[in-house]
Amino acid sequence: MSAVSLVQALRDPASVAGLDAEGWNELLAAAKAERLIATLAWRLDGQAVPVEARAVLADAVADAAREAQQALWEADRAAHALAPLGIPVVLLKGTAYAAAGLKAGEGRFIGDLDILVPRAAMADVERALIAAGWEWVKDDAYDDAYYRQWMHELPPLIHAERDRMIDVHHTILPLTARPKPDAAIMLADAVPTTDGLYVLSPEDRIVHAAAHMLADGDLRGGLRNLWDIHCLCVENAERDQHFCLSLFEQAAHHGLTSVVWRALRLTRHLYGTPLTSYCSPINVGYGLRKGDRLFIARLLARDGWGRETRKPLVFAFYVRSHLLRMPPLMLARHLLTKWRKGHRPQ
């Protein structure tokens, strides 16, 4: 299983010493599929790597560095466009990790620019971005109305000249989801970085990463998301060995304790993340619990060519992701509408 070898290589870089040519092909295929190949290159620095694999890894590092540079420039342009509004602009996901110089940003490929702004400012943000050259990606009236009424973000925008997308969030989960995170607290606790931009607090970075992975998605690309959580936990534990206490306190405030706890169990099991267990003031351990092995099976569902396997399980998680987002009757109406418009699950 190629995904298993990828997890092992990230967890213990010395493990690649025993790989033959086929093993290297499988490892690189899985790393590419999970968009972890540049991260793998960082982890394998100093290890004996075949010449052919070394070239592939070097190219990946260069590509990731270029994406990070583009992402930071796009963040700068968004900050410039929104500066007259006088509101906090909080970077999310990969761009935030790069801007803050975090380990989670090492070798991380960054796609869209994701930002969090106050919900009351969404209309002003929308007007300011359009005036600065962004335009709508979707021109479907149903999709536009769905985003505006039920989602946690504006419909996606793309810059007309730079061809870079931006997702403008006012909270971190759809409004139809059961958990209701406190976006106001996330904005209030955000940490300034540079040029009027902010990143989430250390606790909220993990809360958001866990929510994005387990409460709002089908685990596609889950190994990368889980690696983000691993890196964030490691870095914070180095700063404060009892960081998990404040993390669980923040998760509880956002109604996401079970989501964060599962994410920590998964990253502990797969990546060996050092986490402190507690009997007091809370009772927290990280042994696998009911259902966790299904999540692990989904995360590792790749063959030696990097292709997804276990199609029924993958589809079950696809259905689960939609059920997490909205009640069953609303979901049925939404999927029927999308089906009639030609949308099919990938």
SULRA-V440715 format. One record per run of one state. SS is the DSSP state (hx for helix, st for strand, lp for the rest). FROM is the first residue (numbers start at 1). TO is the last residue. Records with the same first field share a line. If there is no record, write none. Layout:
SS->FROM-TO ; FROM-TO
This chain:
lp->1-1 ; 12-12 ; 19-20 ; 34-36 ; 44-50 ; 86-88 ; 92-92 ; 100-102 ; 106-112 ; 117-118 ; 132-133 ; 137-140 ; 151-152 ; 154-156 ; 160-164 ; 170-182 ; 190-190 ; 193-196 ; 200-201 ; 215-221 ; 240-242 ; 254-256 ; 272-277 ; 279-283 ; 285-291 ; 300-301 ; 303-307 ; 309-310 ; 326-327 ; 341-346
hx->2-11 ; 13-18 ; 21-33 ; 37-43 ; 51-85 ; 93-99 ; 103-105 ; 119-131 ; 141-150 ; 183-189 ; 202-214 ; 222-239 ; 243-253 ; 257-271 ; 292-299 ; 311-325 ; 328-340
st->89-91 ; 113-116 ; 134-136 ; 153-153 ; 157-159 ; 165-169 ; 191-192 ; 197-199 ; 278-278 ; 284-284 ; 302-302 ; 308-308
